[in-house]
Amino acid sequence: MTTTSLPMREPEVWTPESWKNKTAEQQVKYKDEAALDRVVEQLEMLPPLVNSWEVLSLREQLGEVARGERFLLWGGDCAETFADCKPDIITSRLKVLLQMSIMLIHGLKLPVVRVGRFAGQYAKPRSENLETRSGISLPSYRGDLICGYEFSEESRTPDPQRLLQGHTRSAMTMNFVRGLVDSGFADLHHPENWDLSWIENSPLAKEYQAVVRSIVDSIAFLEALAGRRIHSFNRVDFYTSHEALHLPYEQGHTRQVPRQWGWFNLSTHMPWIGLRTADPDGAHVEYCRGIRNPIAVKVGPTTAPGNLVRLMEILNPEDEAGRLTLIHRMGASKIERYLPPMIKTVGDSGRQIVWCCDPMHGNTESTMSGAKTRHFDNIRNELEQSFDIHADLGSQLGGVHLELTGENVTECLGGARDLTESDLDRAYRSQVDPRLNYEQAMEIAMLIVRMRDKLVNCRR
């Protein structure tokens, strides 16, 4: 694909530091602010993790999503950890997204934009500033970018040096992913290389293998017609994202580049703003309005219609397709009430946005023992309702945003193996939010394919 510069008026009175003039939620207080400033200065001098042409290429592809010409698959860990920066874990994450995408391409007959929640997803917002255990209160764990998970004063004290560690591990992750993709790991001629050994006996294995055989046969047929090997099937585009939560870290990665105007956040291709920090007058919106990356914002039942309009005006003043994605996360019991007015507000504005469904965060619950989990039935229900509501209102659901892993975890209830509360203790590894395992993620991909008729009718 040929990448071209996208027209966009450069924001007025904006600098990478102008967010400091606004109220910044979900930030932490460091004991030594001067040490934080020195770390930010070091980040500004380090090599970028992504480049501007990749960022602009993703914007173009998201513009195609907005027009119904592609589907957005966005998934990965709720929060990465430094300890999980390992080849096998990174490979498993990549494999599950590739396998989901091949199901979607086959079923939807659309190209898929692949965006991973990794190579930088090291910071998390929290509902409470303090965590109390046995009468002892310490700062809440806010991700490895901020502090350690161990419940001790030393571990939970915010350390600015962790920002440099986050950059290093993001760079290692990106380098490994690029190496896999460029070396033919994602070659559609050999999708069997993506198999995860632990799912050989999965109830979904036969259906997936049938799709793989169909794709391999189709490629062989096309190459026979062409009389040559089609090398465009040898690799895929793959993009990264993380929540733009820790603003000093994001500031340190904000650069100007040769032969392009404006500023880019070169720590990731697609930063997003979480529901807790989506105040139009807040620091996170102020920061994101000035960068040329595609931006996403999570919206939910608490998002006022007026704020939704203001977010679109501030973050996408020129109304460019591909610039802004709205991720709705309502909860299965609330989506029927809150999503239709939101779709109507956007429709009445006449603005171009990508709609994406996050069926995870509105469906978080706790077991009797206090373990955080999500029930697969609720996740599936919210996604099904999303397709129905968008189709009924003449809107286009362009993608899905999921917390998932390629590991054999037991964190979400239900799914192909009908996991119960007693299964959670077997392989619950997340330090923050529960994730879909491989089988549950593949079920979601198959569900989207079954909803294809609604996508087709919507495009008509």
Secondary structure, DSSP 4 states (H G I P E B T S, - for coil): ----PPP-PPPSS--TTGGGGSB-TT----S-HHHHHHHHHHHHHSPPSS-HHHHHHHHHHHHHHHTTSSEEEEEE-SS--GGG--HHHHHHHHHHHHHHHHHHHHHH-S-EEEEEE-SS------S-SEEEETTEEEEPP--TTT--SSSSHHHHS--THHHHHHHHHHHHHHHHHHHHHHTTTT-TT-GGGG--GGGTT-TTHHHHHHHHHHHHHHHHHHHHHHTS--GGGS----EEEEE---HHHHHHTEE--TT--SBEETT-SEEEE-GGG--TTBHHHHHHHTB-S-EEEEE-TT--HHHHHHHHHHH-TT--TTTEEEEE---TTTHHHHHHHHHHHHHHHT---EEEE--SGGGEEE-TT--EEEBHHHHHHHHHHHHHHHHHTT--EEEEEEEB-SS----SBBTTTTB-HHHHTTS---SSS--B-HHHHHHHHHHHHHTHHHHHHHH-
